[in-house]
Amino acid sequence: MKIFIYYGSAGHGHQKVAEVIAQAFVTRGIKPEEIRNQDALQKTSPFFRWSYPAIYFWAVRDLPKVWGWFYETFDKPQVYSIVRPLRRLLNQIEGQKMLAEVLKEQPDFIICTHFLPAEIFAAAKRQGKIRATVMTVITDFFPHAFWVNEGTDYYWGMSDETKDNLKKRGVPEDRIIAGGIPADPVFKPSGRKHEILSKWGFLEERFTLVLTSGSFGLAPHGEILKSLAEFSDRIQCFVVCGRNQALQKQLEAEAFGFPVKVFGFIDFMPELMEAGDLLIAKSGGATTVESLVKEIPMVVFQPIPGQEMRNAALLKNYAASFFMEKPEQIKIILQTIFKNPKIIEDKRKAMRLLAKPNAVDDLVSFVLKSARKVD
């Protein structure tokens, strides 16, 4: 059985979800050589491969409101009906090499965690060029028009709200599985909080914050840390700067009145979340799901207009997170928590209503069962 998984490297979340799915298949006994996990951009032209993530990073960093406007505008049916033919043509041109590989090897299942390969392979399936079952794993809580492509056999989404949204977009209900965005099982609570805190020289009696903002490291970490000064006798903080090396060096050079550990891009986020009492982060799909699985309440900070705003809206509907727009608002949130510690457990209860900690296992089981039916 050959399973090909494709992601897009514009943002780290799509890749993380793809890696989790690939590893889950290996765990379930599929031979590694039968699984291909690939960045869809690697087979495109050099300029496209460079510009695709670069434009996204530039837009969300420097022009987030403009990015949000385009995101919402292109999601309108009357606008997307004009954009779609141009997008399909560009994707068809840039996806030629990737599609040629698939046509040659004819995998049994194709799983896409980004809408670029999803569109390319749905078109190929629609045209009868490939026989593979094509599944799109939507890595945000609500889909955009870009995610919906005729020819897709199955859509795997976060929640019933995701499913309802897809149905409104004309996707048949029997093609939609509200199984949850896959998160690495290592994000499940492990009971190792004391051990991890000791490892980093932190004290269990202090309230532990984890401050991050995704792989780009775009949040004003320094301002947030300074706003925490009045709680210096009772807090400690892990700070993750992602690939923002300048921010990491800046924070490492500063002194704070409470214990702070500063990191760059790391592969042990489950460990920090396990030790934390509160996560301050943007509401990217992967990060948000990981916090839900780990049951660490989240403070959503300045979500990027577009997909992150939609993710935040669902969290708000479930009362499953705290929210702040300005760094100094963290003071109000902590004051509320310290006056009423029960609020943390209330958030965790709300999070459990939305979390699907077994999503990746359920997805793999669905794929293997579907494959047996075809056989």
C-alpha positions as CSV (number, residue, x, y, z in Angstrom):
1,M,0.0,0.0,0.0
2,K,1.5,3.3,-1.1
3,I,0.5,6.5,0.8
4,F,1.7,9.9,-0.4
5,I,1.4,12.9,2.0
6,Y,1.9,16.4,0.7
7,Y,2.1,19.7,2.7
8,G,3.1,23.2,1.9
9,S,6.0,24.9,3.7
10,A,4.2,28.3,4.0
11,G,3.8,28.2,7.7
12,H,5.0,25.3,9.8
13,G,1.6,23.9,10.9
14,H,0.9,22.1,7.6
15,Q,4.2,20.3,7.8
16,K,3.8,19.4,11.4
17,V,0.4,17.8,10.7
18,A,1.8,15.9,7.7
19,E,4.7,14.6,9.8
20,V,2.4,13.4,12.5
21,I,0.2,11.5,10.0
22,A,3.3,9.9,8.3
23,Q,4.7,8.7,11.7
24,A,1.3,7.3,12.7
25,F,1.2,5.1,9.6
26,V,4.6,3.7,10.4
27,T,3.5,3.0,14.0
28,R,0.6,1.1,12.6
29,G,2.8,-1.2,10.6
30,I,3.0,0.5,7.2
31,K,6.6,0.2,5.8
32,P,8.4,3.6,5.7
33,E,9.3,3.0,2.1
34,E,5.6,2.9,1.2
35,I,5.1,6.4,2.7
36,R,6.1,9.6,1.0
37,N,5.9,12.8,3.0
38,Q,6.9,15.8,0.8
39,D,6.7,19.5,0.6
40,A,4.6,20.3,-2.5
41,L,6.7,23.4,-3.1
42,Q,9.9,21.4,-3.7
43,K,8.8,20.4,-7.2
44,T,7.8,23.8,-8.3
45,S,9.9,26.5,-10.1
46,P,12.7,28.2,-8.0
47,F,10.9,31.5,-8.0
48,F,7.5,30.0,-7.0
49,R,9.2,27.9,-4.3
50,W,10.8,31.0,-2.8
51,S,8.0,33.5,-3.3
52,Y,5.1,31.4,-2.0
53,P,6.2,31.3,1.7
54,A,8.1,34.6,1.5
55,I,5.0,36.6,0.4
56,Y,2.9,34.9,3.1
57,F,5.5,35.7,5.8
58,W,5.9,39.3,4.6
59,A,2.1,39.8,4.5
60,V,1.3,38.4,8.0
61,R,4.3,40.3,9.5
62,D,4.0,43.7,7.9
63,L,0.5,43.9,6.4
64,P,-1.8,41.6,8.5
65,K,-4.9,43.6,7.9
66,V,-4.3,43.6,4.2
67,W,-3.7,39.8,4.3
68,G,-6.9,39.4,6.2
69,W,-8.8,41.5,3.7
70,F,-7.6,39.3,0.8
71,Y,-8.3,36.2,2.8
72,E,-11.9,37.1,3.4
73,T,-12.5,38.6,0.0
74,F,-11.2,35.6,-1.9
75,D,-13.5,33.4,0.2
76,K,-16.6,35.1,-1.3
77,P,-18.1,33.0,-4.0
78,Q,-18.6,35.8,-6.5
79,V,-14.9,36.8,-6.1
80,Y,-13.5,33.3,-6.0
81,S,-15.4,32.3,-9.2
82,I,-13.1,34.9,-11.0
83,V,-9.9,33.9,-9.1
84,R,-10.3,30.2,-9.4
85,P,-9.5,29.7,-13.1
86,L,-6.3,31.7,-12.7
87,R,-5.3,29.8,-9.6
88,R,-6.0,26.5,-11.2
89,L,-3.9,27.4,-14.2
90,L,-0.9,28.5,-12.1
91,N,-1.2,25.4,-9.9
92,Q,-1.4,23.2,-12.9
93,I,1.8,24.7,-14.3
94,E,3.7,24.7,-11.1
95,G,2.5,21.2,-10.1
96,Q,3.5,19.4,-13.2
97,K,6.6,17.7,-11.8
98,M,4.8,16.6,-8.6
99,L,1.8,15.3,-10.6
100,A,4.2,13.5,-13.0
101,E,5.7,11.5,-10.1
102,V,2.2,10.5,-8.9
103,L,1.1,9.5,-12.3
104,K,4.2,7.3,-12.6
105,E,3.9,5.7,-9.2
106,Q,0.1,5.7,-8.8
107,P,-0.2,5.6,-4.9
108,D,-3.3,4.2,-3.3
109,F,-3.9,7.2,-1.0
110,I,-3.0,10.8,-1.3
111,I,-3.3,13.0,1.8
112,C,-2.9,16.8,1.5
113,T,-2.5,19.1,4.5
114,H,-2.2,22.2,2.4
115,F,-4.6,23.5,-0.3
116,L,-2.0,23.8,-3.0
117,P,-1.5,20.0,-3.5
118,A,-5.1,19.4,-2.6
119,E,-6.3,21.4,-5.7
120,I,-3.7,19.8,-8.0
121,F,-4.6,16.2,-7.1
122,A,-8.4,16.8,-6.9
123,A,-8.2,18.1,-10.5
124,A,-6.2,15.0,-11.6
125,K,-8.7,12.7,-9.9
126,R,-11.6,14.6,-11.5
127,Q,-10.0,14.2,-14.9
128,G,-9.4,10.5,-14.4
129,K,-5.6,10.7,-14.4
130,I,-5.1,9.1,-11.0
131,R,-6.9,6.3,-9.2
132,A,-5.7,7.2,-5.7
133,T,-8.2,8.1,-3.0
134,V,-7.6,11.9,-2.4
135,M,-8.1,13.2,1.2
136,T,-7.8,16.8,2.2
137,V,-6.9,17.4,5.9
138,I,-8.0,20.9,6.7
139,T,-5.5,22.4,9.2
140,D,-7.6,25.3,10.4
141,F,-10.9,25.1,12.3
142,F,-12.9,26.6,9.4
143,P,-12.1,26.0,5.7
144,H,-11.5,28.7,3.1
145,A,-12.7,28.3,-0.5
146,F,-9.2,27.3,-1.5
147,W,-9.6,24.0,0.5
148,V,-12.7,22.9,-1.4
149,N,-12.0,21.2,-4.7
150,E,-14.3,18.9,-6.8
151,G,-12.6,15.6,-7.2
152,T,-11.6,15.3,-3.5
153,D,-12.9,12.0,-2.0
154,Y,-12.8,12.9,1.6
155,Y,-12.3,16.0,3.8
156,W,-11.0,15.6,7.3
157,G,-11.8,18.5,9.5
158,M,-11.6,19.7,13.1
159,S,-15.2,19.7,14.4
160,D,-18.9,19.7,13.6
161,E,-18.6,23.4,12.9
162,T,-16.0,22.6,10.2
163,K,-18.4,19.9,8.8
164,D,-21.3,22.3,8.7
165,N,-19.2,24.9,6.9
166,L,-18.2,22.4,4.2
167,K,-21.8,21.3,3.7
168,K,-22.8,24.9,3.1
169,R,-20.1,25.0,0.5
170,G,-21.7,22.1,-1.4
171,V,-19.6,19.2,-0.1
172,P,-21.7,16.1,0.3
173,E,-22.0,15.0,4.0
174,D,-20.7,11.5,3.3
175,R,-17.4,13.0,2.2
176,I,-16.7,14.9,5.4
177,I,-15.2,13.5,8.6
178,A,-15.1,15.8,11.7
179,G,-12.3,13.8,13.2
180,G,-10.1,16.6,14.6
181,I,-6.8,18.1,13.3
182,P,-4.1,15.5,13.9
183,A,-1.7,16.3,16.8
184,D,1.3,14.2,17.8
185,P,0.3,11.8,20.6
186,V,3.2,13.2,22.6
187,F,1.0,16.2,23.3
188,K,-1.3,14.1,25.5
189,P,-0.8,14.8,29.2
190,S,2.0,12.7,30.6
191,G,2.1,13.6,34.3
192,R,5.8,14.7,34.1
193,K,5.3,18.3,35.1
194,H,7.5,18.2,38.3
195,E,10.3,16.3,36.4
196,I,10.3,18.9,33.5
197,L,10.3,21.9,35.8
198,S,13.2,20.5,37.8
199,K,15.1,19.8,34.5
200,W,15.0,23.5,33.7
201,G,15.5,24.8,37.2
202,F,12.0,26.0,37.7
203,L,9.9,25.7,40.9
204,E,6.6,23.8,41.0
205,E,5.1,26.4,43.4
206,R,5.4,29.2,40.8
207,F,2.8,29.7,38.1
208,T,4.4,28.7,34.7
209,L,3.7,30.5,31.5
210,V,4.7,29.4,28.0
211,L,5.1,32.3,25.6
212,T,5.3,31.5,21.9
213,S,4.0,32.8,18.5
214,G,4.6,30.1,16.0
215,S,7.6,29.4,13.8
216,F,7.9,33.1,12.7
217,G,8.2,34.5,16.2
218,L,6.1,37.6,15.5
219,A,4.7,38.5,18.9
220,P,6.1,41.3,21.1
221,H,7.6,38.9,23.6
222,G,9.6,41.6,25.3
223,E,6.6,43.8,26.0
224,I,4.6,40.9,27.3
225,L,7.4,39.9,29.7
226,K,7.7,43.5,31.0
227,S,4.0,43.5,31.6
228,L,4.4,40.5,33.9
229,A,6.8,42.4,36.3
230,E,4.2,42.9,39.1
231,F,3.9,39.1,39.4
232,S,7.6,38.5,39.6
233,D,7.3,36.8,43.0
234,R,5.0,34.0,41.8
235,I,5.6,33.4,38.1
236,Q,8.2,31.9,35.7
237,C,8.2,31.7,31.9
238,F,9.4,29.7,29.0
239,V,9.8,31.8,25.9
240,V,10.0,30.3,22.4
241,C,11.1,32.7,19.7
242,G,10.8,30.3,16.7
243,R,13.1,31.3,13.8
244,N,13.3,34.9,15.0
245,Q,17.0,34.8,16.0
246,A,17.2,38.6,16.6
247,L,14.4,38.4,19.1
248,Q,16.0,35.4,20.8
249,K,19.3,37.3,21.2
250,Q,17.5,40.4,22.5
251,L,15.6,38.5,25.2
252,E,18.6,36.5,26.2
253,A,20.5,39.7,26.9
254,E,17.8,41.2,29.1
255,A,17.2,40.6,32.8
256,F,13.7,40.0,34.2
257,G,12.6,40.0,37.8
258,F,11.5,36.4,37.5
259,P,12.9,33.1,36.1
260,V,12.8,33.1,32.2
261,K,14.2,30.5,29.8
262,V,14.5,31.7,26.2
263,F,14.6,29.3,23.2
264,G,14.7,29.5,19.4
265,F,13.1,27.0,17.1
266,I,12.6,23.8,19.2
267,D,11.4,20.3,18.9
268,F,10.4,19.8,22.6
269,M,7.3,22.0,22.7
270,P,5.2,19.1,24.2
271,E,7.6,19.2,27.2
272,L,7.2,22.9,27.8
273,M,3.4,22.7,27.4
274,E,3.4,19.8,29.9
275,A,5.2,22.0,32.5
276,G,3.1,25.1,31.8
277,D,0.0,26.4,33.4
278,L,-0.9,28.9,30.7
279,L,0.1,29.2,27.0
280,I,0.3,32.6,25.4
281,A,0.2,32.1,21.6
282,K,-1.4,32.9,18.3
283,S,-4.3,30.7,17.2
284,G,-2.7,28.8,14.4
285,G,-4.4,25.5,13.7
286,A,-1.6,23.2,14.8
287,T,-0.6,25.2,17.9
288,T,-4.3,25.5,19.0
289,V,-5.0,21.8,18.6
290,E,-1.8,20.9,20.5
291,S,-2.9,23.1,23.4
292,L,-6.3,21.5,23.4
293,V,-4.8,18.0,23.5
294,K,-2.3,19.0,26.2
295,E,-5.1,20.7,28.2
296,I,-3.0,23.8,28.8
297,P,-5.3,26.8,28.6
298,M,-4.4,29.3,26.0
299,V,-4.2,33.1,25.9
300,V,-4.9,34.0,22.2
301,F,-2.8,37.0,21.4
302,Q,-3.5,39.2,18.3
303,P,-4.6,36.4,15.9
304,I,-3.6,37.0,12.3
305,P,-6.7,38.2,10.4
306,G,-8.1,35.4,8.3
307,Q,-7.6,31.8,9.4
308,E,-6.3,32.6,12.9
309,M,-9.3,34.9,13.6
310,R,-11.6,32.1,12.6
311,N,-9.9,29.6,14.9
312,A,-10.1,32.2,17.7
313,A,-13.8,32.6,17.1
314,L,-14.5,28.9,17.7
315,L,-12.4,29.0,20.9
316,K,-14.5,31.9,22.0
317,N,-17.8,30.1,21.2
318,Y,-16.6,27.3,23.5
319,A,-15.3,29.7,26.2
320,A,-12.1,27.6,25.9
321,S,-9.5,30.3,25.9
322,F,-8.5,33.7,27.2
323,F,-8.0,36.6,24.8
324,M,-5.8,39.7,24.7
325,E,-5.1,42.4,22.1
326,K,-2.4,44.3,23.9
327,P,0.6,43.0,25.9
328,E,-0.4,44.8,29.1
329,Q,-3.8,42.9,29.1
330,I,-2.0,39.8,30.4
331,K,-2.0,41.5,33.8
332,I,-5.8,41.5,34.0
333,I,-5.9,37.8,32.9
334,L,-3.4,36.8,35.6
335,Q,-5.1,38.8,38.3
336,T,-8.3,37.0,37.4
337,I,-6.7,33.6,37.6
338,F,-4.9,34.3,40.9
339,K,-8.1,35.6,42.5
340,N,-10.1,32.6,41.2
341,P,-7.8,29.6,40.4
342,K,-10.9,27.5,39.5
343,I,-11.2,29.4,36.2
344,I,-8.2,27.4,34.9
345,E,-10.1,24.1,35.4
346,D,-13.2,25.7,33.9
347,K,-11.2,26.4,30.7
348,R,-9.9,22.9,30.7
349,K,-13.4,21.5,30.8
350,A,-14.4,23.7,27.9
351,M,-11.3,22.6,26.0
352,R,-12.2,18.9,26.4
353,L,-15.5,19.5,24.5
354,L,-13.5,20.6,21.5
355,A,-10.3,18.5,21.7
356,K,-9.9,15.3,19.8
357,P,-6.7,13.8,21.2
358,N,-7.0,10.6,19.2
359,A,-7.5,12.3,15.8
360,V,-4.4,11.0,14.1
361,D,-5.1,7.4,15.1
362,D,-8.7,7.8,13.9
363,L,-7.5,9.2,10.6
364,V,-5.1,6.3,10.0
365,S,-7.8,3.7,11.0
366,F,-10.1,5.4,8.5
367,V,-7.6,5.3,5.7
368,L,-6.6,1.6,6.3
369,K,-10.3,0.6,6.5
370,S,-11.0,2.5,3.3
371,A,-8.1,0.8,1.6
372,R,-9.4,-2.7,2.6
373,K,-12.8,-1.8,1.1
374,V,-11.1,-0.9,-2.2
375,D,-9.1,-4.2,-2.2
